[in-house]
Amino acid sequence: MWNCTTGKEFILIGFSLRSDVQVSLFAVFLLIYIGALSGNITVIGVITTTKKLHTPMYFFLSVLSFLDVISVSTTVPKMLKEIPFHECITQVLVIYWLLASDAFLLAVMGYDRFTAICYPLNYTTLMSRQLCINMISLSLMGAALISFVNTFLVAQLPFCGHNRIDNFLCDFPAMQKLACGDTLTSEIVFFVLAGGTALATFVIILTSYIHIIRVILDIPSTEGKRKVFSTCSAHLMVVFLFYGAGAATHLTPPRSKEQPDKLASLFYTVFAPMLNPIIYSLRNEDVKQVLRKSIHKKGSYSKAVQG
């Protein structure tokens, strides 16, 4: 049952209350938003229209880009604004669905790299199209279930005090500070679900790369090792960024956690969606080749039209 806060509005404070600073932040976030949208949409378009990239690895990458588009579209347009209670709860639901989906997806991508490197001859059979679709479907549905439980508990909290959320988005820690009732149950459930998801997916990724490293070490030539490792370097960079931000937030001493919470939220929902397509584009030769050909064709077409 929804509590009496359903008609209330929250004010997202963000990083500053000064109007001149907010204007500057708005301009910066607008540029980041445009960059993240254009980068991820480009990646999706390149993968969708290029038959050479119709492989499991790029299928998972296109899903990651799709999630990143949702992430920036859910948070950036609402920054530094008043937000109704129902929209705030919806934002909580979407954000935690995205975070859990990203964690599951990174684990799936790690398993994909493990299969490609450790069982290259059986890769096509093991990573069938149907299996890829099933893994993504289960990941998204599992993330939705986790997010729904956490959001339901947040929605039941009584918010009787002030309505200023000390963040630029609605998330569990920020809203928990506004609650005027007992939050122990919701905290425990949140910790178990979020912590369990992070730990389980990290163990899957770690196990996959332990086997990958063993295979790479058995390759006699240095060039062969480099080529094999390059196929998973972009994924490793994204994993380090994702779990590194989480570790930096949750391993910070309690007295100094206020600002890291905001920075972690900023990274997960804004910077990561902007950086992911850049990382995968710069570290992936196939994607770079397709982009070069596309740019070359557009340049040739423009010259032909002008001529």
C-alpha positions in Angstrom: 0.0 0.0 0.0 1.3 3.4 -1.0 1.8 5.8 1.9 0.7 9.5 2.2 3.8 10.7 0.4 2.4 9.8 -3.1 1.3 13.4 -3.7 4.6 14.9 -2.6 7.3 16.4 -4.7 11.0 16.0 -4.0 13.7 18.5 -4.9 16.9 17.1 -6.4 19.7 19.2 -4.9 22.6 17.8 -7.0 26.0 19.2 -6.3 25.2 22.8 -5.6 22.3 25.1 -4.7 23.9 28.2 -6.4 22.0 29.1 -9.5 25.1 30.1 -11.5 26.8 26.8 -10.7 23.6 24.9 -11.7 23.6 26.6 -15.1 27.2 25.6 -15.7 26.4 22.0 -14.5 23.4 21.9 -16.8 25.6 22.9 -19.8 28.2 20.2 -18.9 25.6 17.5 -18.4 23.8 18.5 -21.6 27.0 17.9 -23.6 27.6 14.6 -21.8 24.0 13.6 -22.5 24.3 14.4 -26.2 27.7 12.6 -26.4 26.4 9.5 -24.6 23.3 9.3 -26.8 25.1 9.8 -30.0 27.9 7.4 -29.1 25.7 4.5 -28.0 23.2 5.0 -30.9 26.2 4.9 -33.3 27.4 1.7 -31.8 23.9 0.1 -32.0 23.5 1.3 -35.6 27.0 0.0 -36.7 26.4 -3.4 -35.1 22.8 -3.7 -36.5 23.7 -2.8 -40.0 27.1 -4.6 -40.3 26.7 -8.4 -41.0 30.3 -9.0 -40.0 29.4 -7.8 -36.4 26.5 -10.2 -36.0 28.3 -12.3 -33.4 27.5 -12.9 -29.7 30.1 -10.4 -28.5 28.7 -7.5 -30.5 25.1 -8.6 -29.7 25.9 -8.2 -26.0 27.7 -4.9 -26.8 24.6 -3.6 -28.5 22.4 -4.5 -25.5 24.9 -2.7 -23.2 24.6 0.4 -25.5 20.8 0.1 -25.4 20.9 0.1 -21.5 23.2 3.1 -21.5 20.8 5.1 -23.7 18.0 4.3 -21.2 20.3 5.2 -18.3 21.2 8.7 -19.4 17.6 9.4 -20.6 16.3 8.4 -17.2 18.5 10.6 -15.1 20.0 13.6 -17.0 16.7 15.3 -18.1 15.5 15.3 -14.5 18.6 16.7 -12.9 18.4 19.8 -10.7 14.6 19.7 -10.8 11.5 19.1 -8.6 10.3 15.5 -9.2 6.9 14.1 -8.2 6.8 11.1 -5.9 5.6 8.6 -8.5 8.3 9.8 -10.9 10.9 9.5 -8.2 9.9 5.9 -7.5 9.9 5.1 -11.2 13.4 6.5 -11.4 14.5 4.2 -8.5 13.0 1.2 -10.3 14.7 1.9 -13.6 18.1 2.8 -12.1 18.4 -0.3 -10.1 17.1 -2.4 -13.0 19.8 -0.9 -15.1 22.6 -1.5 -12.5 21.6 -5.1 -12.0 21.2 -5.6 -15.8 24.7 -4.1 -16.3 26.2 -6.5 -13.7 24.5 -9.5 -15.2 25.5 -8.4 -18.7 29.1 -8.0 -17.8 29.1 -11.5 -16.4 27.5 -12.9 -19.6 30.1 -11.0 -21.7 32.9 -12.5 -19.5 31.5 -16.0 -20.1 31.4 -15.2 -23.8 35.1 -14.3 -23.8 35.9 -17.4 -21.8 34.1 -19.6 -24.4 35.7 -17.8 -27.3 39.2 -18.1 -26.0 39.1 -21.4 -24.1 36.9 -23.3 -26.6 37.4 -21.6 -30.0 36.6 -24.6 -32.1 33.2 -25.1 -30.4 32.5 -21.4 -29.9 29.7 -21.1 -32.5 28.0 -24.2 -31.2 28.3 -23.3 -27.5 27.3 -19.7 -28.0 24.3 -20.2 -30.2 21.9 -17.4 -31.0 19.1 -18.9 -28.9 21.5 -19.3 -25.9 22.5 -15.6 -26.2 18.9 -14.5 -26.3 18.0 -16.7 -23.3 21.0 -15.3 -21.3 20.0 -11.7 -22.0 16.3 -12.4 -21.3 17.1 -14.1 -18.0 19.5 -11.3 -17.1 17.0 -8.5 -17.8 14.1 -10.4 -16.0 16.3 -11.2 -13.0 17.4 -7.6 -12.8 13.8 -6.5 -13.0 12.8 -8.7 -10.1 15.6 -7.4 -7.9 14.8 -3.8 -8.8 11.1 -4.3 -8.1 11.7 -5.7 -4.6 14.0 -2.9 -3.7 11.7 -0.2 -5.2 8.7 -1.7 -3.4 10.4 -1.4 -0.1 11.5 2.2 -0.8 7.9 3.1 -1.8 6.6 1.9 1.6 8.9 4.2 3.6 7.2 7.1 5.3 8.5 10.5 4.2 7.3 13.0 6.7 10.2 15.5 6.9 11.8 17.7 4.4 11.7 16.9 0.7 15.2 17.8 -0.4 17.1 14.8 -1.9 20.8 15.3 -1.5 21.6 13.9 -4.9 20.8 14.6 -8.6 18.6 11.5 -8.8 16.3 9.3 -6.7 18.2 6.4 -5.3 17.9 4.2 -2.2 20.6 5.8 0.1 19.4 9.4 -0.6 15.7 8.5 0.0 16.5 6.4 3.0 17.9 9.6 4.7 14.5 11.3 4.2 12.5 8.5 5.8 11.1 9.1 9.2 10.4 5.5 10.1 12.3 2.3 10.6 14.5 1.5 7.5 16.3 -1.6 8.9 14.3 -4.2 6.9 14.7 -2.3 3.6 18.4 -1.8 4.3 19.0 -5.5 4.9 17.0 -6.6 1.8 18.8 -4.0 -0.3 22.2 -5.0 1.0 21.5 -8.7 0.4 20.1 -8.3 -3.1 22.6 -5.6 -4.3 25.6 -7.2 -2.6 24.6 -10.7 -3.7 24.2 -9.6 -7.3 27.6 -7.8 -7.3 29.4 -10.6 -5.7 27.9 -13.4 -7.8 28.5 -11.6 -11.1 32.1 -10.6 -10.0 32.9 -14.2 -9.2 31.7 -15.3 -12.6 33.8 -12.7 -14.3 36.8 -13.5 -12.2 36.5 -17.2 -12.8 36.2 -16.7 -16.5 39.4 -14.6 -16.6 41.3 -17.0 -14.5 40.7 -19.6 -17.2 41.4 -17.1 -20.0 44.8 -16.1 -18.4 45.8 -19.7 -18.2 45.1 -20.2 -21.9 47.0 -16.9 -22.8 50.0 -18.0 -20.8 50.2 -21.3 -22.7 50.4 -19.4 -26.1 54.1 -19.5 -27.1 54.4 -16.2 -29.0 54.2 -12.8 -27.5 52.2 -11.5 -30.6 49.7 -14.4 -30.2 49.2 -13.5 -26.5 48.7 -9.9 -27.4 46.1 -10.7 -30.1 44.1 -13.0 -27.8 44.2 -10.5 -24.9 43.1 -7.6 -27.1 39.8 -9.4 -27.7 38.8 -8.9 -24.1 40.7 -5.8 -23.1 37.7 -3.5 -23.6 35.5 -5.7 -21.5 38.1 -5.7 -18.8 38.2 -1.9 -18.8 34.5 -1.6 -18.4 34.5 -4.2 -15.6 37.2 -2.3 -13.7 35.3 0.9 -14.1 32.0 -0.6 -13.0 33.2 -2.5 -10.0 35.9 0.0 -9.1 33.2 2.7 -8.7 31.2 0.4 -6.5 34.2 -0.5 -4.3 35.2 3.2 -4.0 31.7 4.0 -2.8 31.1 1.2 -0.3 34.6 0.9 1.0 34.7 4.6 1.9 34.7 5.4 5.7 31.1 6.4 6.8 31.9 10.0 7.7 33.1 10.7 4.2 30.5 8.8 2.2 28.2 11.7 1.3 30.1 13.0 -1.7 31.3 9.5 -3.0 27.6 8.5 -3.1 26.9 11.3 -5.5 30.1 10.7 -7.5 29.2 6.9 -7.8 25.7 7.7 -8.9 27.1 10.2 -11.4 29.5 7.6 -12.8 27.0 4.7 -13.0 24.3 6.8 -14.7 26.1 9.4 -16.7 29.8 8.9 -17.2 29.8 5.1 -17.8 27.2 5.4 -20.6 29.4 8.0 -22.2 32.7 6.1 -21.8 31.5 2.6 -22.8 31.1 3.3 -26.5 34.4 5.2 -26.5 36.2 2.3 -24.8 34.7 -0.4 -27.1 35.3 1.8 -30.3 38.9 2.6 -29.4 39.8 -0.9 -28.3 38.1 -2.9 -31.0 39.6 -3.1 -34.4 36.4 -4.4 -36.1 34.3 -1.5 -34.9 37.0 1.0 -35.9 37.2 -0.4 -39.4 33.5 -0.2 -39.9 33.5 3.4 -38.6 36.3 4.3 -40.9 34.5 2.8 -43.9 31.3 4.6 -43.0 33.1 8.0 -42.6 35.0 7.4 -45.9 31.7 6.6 -47.7 30.1 9.7 -46.4 33.1 11.8 -47.4 33.1 10.4 -50.9 29.3 10.9 -51.2 29.6 14.6 -50.1 32.4 15.2 -52.6 30.4 13.6 -55.4 27.4 15.8 -54.5 29.5 18.9 -54.4 31.2 18.0 -57.6 
